[in-house]
Amino acid sequence: MPPIRAFAPILARNGGGALVNMLALASWAGSPGFPGYAASKSAQWSLTDAPRTGLREQGTLVVAVHSGFVDTDLSSWADAPKITTADVAEQTVEALANDRWEVLADADADADADADAETRQAKAALSQPLHAETGR
């Protein structure tokens, strides 16, 4: 939130602009191996979404980029599909150009937004009915 607080007045004085936060699939779907990471990304999602309406009124677009693994040195340990940094950047610039507030970037998602992409599945699951689990 401090970067948003710092830049929002500057963007407002200049007629608006955009703020982009890099989040993750973990914003919506935790992993037993990384609960702290999932909790921090979930909190960051909330801190991205909360100021969106107010900043929109000043002409500032707040974009959340959700991705699975991105092909960087940090994710080199993961044996999982990865999206390239160039693809994430391209999808983010496209979102900015089209006034979209969310990017769902996946290694297996193409321009047609493949319905089987992991990030899209997690996002779709958020709107499913809640089921109580027995814990057994």
Salt bridges, closest charged atoms under 4 A:
ASP49 OD1 - ARG52 NH1 2.68
GLU94 OE2 - ARG100 NH1 3.52
ASP99 OD2 - ARG56 NH2 2.27
GLU102 OE2 - HIS66 NE2 3.64
GLU102 OE1 - LYS123 NZ 2.55
ASP106 OD2 - ARG120 NH1 3.31
